[in-house]
């Protein structure tokens, strides 16, 4: 018996059905009427198959509108499209992108008589609650980088020249591309020699040449024939079978048998399909037999892009518009180009029309990636706002000459996914009307139940009137491959503070200009001119209140920025701002102070250049209250804030560092980056050609700082690179600089400086306050000029605490006098663990300190800390502090605050385990508080305060908890038998810390320990100066508590000069520590020195005759050197 088993295998194939092919759709042709109000509802499903003009479209109650993907362009004009509850609009799908050409044009004026929608306003595509919007255009390469530098004026006349002698008689044929003037093929037909050549001309090779050209070329070729002998004929055939023949024959009566050199010439100009022209010229000379053919074509420019790019398969087509970003200080050097056909271009090349006016870098410069961004502006789906020729009827006309009432797209939805769309003339200079706006949508990813998560991808948003992408009260949105160009106001904008977990992936913003909406959007003119929201009579301070226009405005640090570029903003590239409380419709969504403690999301591989104020700022908050008599500034003006990230945004939990990885900042006029907060850690970053590369400031103000630190590792700083830029017509920012003192563009001076200052001190890394750790960083090309100081490191100087000057020169402000620098590894002073101090600050010195006259400083050792003296009633006194070991060398401090403040603060650095006295230029303050800063457990000093006789005291010690803001008393003043009593008008205190502190904390884990002295001072008392009573009575012999560290072995400063070159006797001379080394051969000569001792290890010469171009031999030689 046989059993027959049959196994049935069913294979289910996934079949993609495009939205316009779904059964049940009704073809729809609404016609052309601006009075036609369209409602698609109650389950009606329609397919728009042709262009149309209507008043408005509302899709509600199960209605569905699908746009047909046809070969014919579709233009849909309407005042608005409203997608209401259960309404749907579909244009393509993720698996079936729309391939046709669709334009949705939103028309209407701001003063129309129509009643505007209470939520969406006018001129919009609005997605209401329960609405669905799916737009999926063709996938394109959104933006990439140049891979070869584009030079100004590049693209000289592209000429072809052909010349032959008499031996090349006959008919010479050239096939020329009619759009570019490029010669595609050529051949000669000697019809005098053989009839076969005539047949080949009539029926063979010439026909094949023309047919092949017509078949394979992107454009219509021209077949040009040069008839040699009696006349010259330019014959033109095009693929459309058109024929044109232009004859130029010899003049009548010309004796062809003479030896005279007669000439026939024919020339014609042809217009290409892109508005350009090229000229064809043919010449034939009799007797001498010279034949020439030339084609003078327009100047095509070839953009070389990243090697992995394939523009032909990713939507970069002839006629498309590109924008190339500036790579200089001015964002206005961004340039637009049109794509031309280029059959000979490689996959990563694109030919464009016109000549560049500026240089655009396409390479690494001095180790820094300065390649210009190149973005595609066009998409096959266009959503645009129709605008008037000029501004009309609005307050914005005070600041703009053009119409700023564009269209806008706003979401409050069931599902939204937008990809492959171009937005032009969108946004309005009024709140809530932006090109792409997610408004109060909550979680729009899986947390909110959205599958797939909401996204906008591959968008081009350009020439807009209010922002690019706005995220308001929404979290989890993916914004990927979006280009924002020539926009007003913050481009990529998170609004109120609760926006979290949004990801900006490979987004580009450039040419971002000021707008009128928020104080932070406005420039100086707008800030002063717009008084709405300010307290009556308030005069705005633009640099403090406004002037913050940014490409990326991030109101909550818990957002992700990856592979993004801020390539030119009126103020700043990336700005992390803090809302102490959420504002607007988001009010109450988090507790006060949450964003200031929220850990930062991913910030990886981002870049910023060509910004005015800074490439990146992490600082400041916005004013969250309305203007009032106490604070007259408008709502949402810039205010101070401090960032201190902690786990779960809870300051009682451990700190979490904000990590900034591979950030590139170059050609930013003021700062590459200004980062205030802790902990903020940078790794593998690049800074070049910024006024100031990087400024780090601590996360808080004493006593509320939680002891964070900032650090920079494995990073590169370049002062003035080989990217010299090019002068603007007014040459305001042009001057000498760099290693060779060549002309170059220059950064500007301090905020408010109208033009570049040639004496502005360029700095690589600027220290404001610490602690700061710098590790394994490289500094290049910081060169001082006559009248201009330049430094790799520097302190922030333009404040009331410190004053400009090289090293410690002529610096007499409190911060200058008390500056101390810890040289951990000895790389600066050659003494590991030593401290660098100002030469005349004897509070910090001991007998073994080493003076360095060139620095006006000294190298010392010791245990150091700081006391923070607050003085009240009065707050206008000058303080003189004396170390008992050096009574004749007092330190005078005037206070860090203005003399009209309610209190004054003095912050002397002290050497621990020493004794000091304090004196005043007037009667002593009635109240003094002494805080112990950076004192560890059992650290102490003795300090005596001078008071007039007859003063009575109330003294307590307590500890202040920075988190709870609670203060706990720890002791009261008790008289003792010896120094701890009132004597000779001095109150002596031994201040000692009793609690352990963390490494980078100002205070102990339990809080800040302090002593408070309240004094009742007799009226009419003399100045509290007890110097004559205190010394020599309390003078002490100087003692070295901490021995000086040992000097690094074999270390000394090496001086190397290239003294002269004698051109007559052909030798050059260099000096190494006084030793002369002569070189008599031509070429490049290298001298290898020991980095510690300065000893000459070896010399190597490379003659010019051997080098011949790029000196690979030099590179190989240097690479072979061993670092021992």
Buried (B, 14 or more C-beta within 10 A) or exposed (E): EEEEEEEEEEEEEEEEEBBBEBEEBEEBEBEEEEEBEBBBBEEBBBBBBBBBBBBBBBBBBBBBBBBBBBEEEBBBBBBBBBBBBBBBBBBBBBEBBBBBBBBBBBBBBBEEEEEBBEEBBBBBBBBBEBBBBBBBBBBBBBBBBBBBBBBEEBBEEBEBEBEBEEEBBBBBBBBBBBBBBBBBBBBBBBBEEEEEBBEBBEEBBBBEBBEBBBEEBEBBBBBBBBBBBBEBBBBBBBBEEEEEEBEBEBEEEBEEEEEEEBBBEBBBEBEBBBEBEBBBBBBBBBEEBBBBBBBBBBBBBBBBBBEEBEBBEBBBBBEBBBBBBBBBBBBBBBBBBBBBBBEEBBBBBBBBBBBBEBBBBBBEBBEBBBBBBBBBBBBBBBBBBBBEEEBEEBEBBEBBEBBBBBBBBBBBBBBBBBBBBBBBBBBBBBEBBBBBBBBBBBBBBEEBEBEEBBBBBBBBBBBBBBBBBBBBBBBBBBBBBBBBBBBBBBBBBBBBBBBBBBBBBBBBBBBBBBBBBBBBBBBBEBBBBBBEBBBEEBEBBBBBBBBBBBBBBBBBBBBBBBBBBBBBBBBBBBBBBBBBBBBBBBEEBBEEBBBBBBBBBBBBBBBBBBBBBBBBBBBBBBBBBEBEEEBBBBBBBBBEBBBBBBEEBEBEEEBBBBBBBBBBBBBBBBBBBBBBBBBBBBBBBBBBBBBBBBBBBBBBEBBBBBBBBBBBBBBBBBBBBBBBBBBBEEEBBBBBBBEEEEBBBBBBBEEEEEEBBBEBBBBBBBBBBBBBBBEEBEBBBBBEBEEBBBBBBBBBBEEEBBBBBBBBBEBEBBBBBBBBBEBEEBEBBBBBBBBBBBBBBBBBBBEBBBEBEEBBBBBBBBBBBBBBBBBBBBBBBBBBBBBBBBBEEBBEBBBBBEEEEEBBBBBBBBBBBBBBBBBBBBBBBBBBBBBBBBBBEEBBBBBBBBBBEEBEEEBBBBBBBBEEEEBEEBEEBEEEEEBBEBBBBBBBBEBBBBBEBBEBBBBBEBBBBBBBBBBEBEEEBEBBBBBEBBBEEBBEEBEEEBEBBEBBEEBEEBEEEEEEEEEEEEEBBBBBBEEEBEBEEEBBBEBEBEEEBBBBEEEBEBEEEEBEEEBEBBEEBEEEEEEE
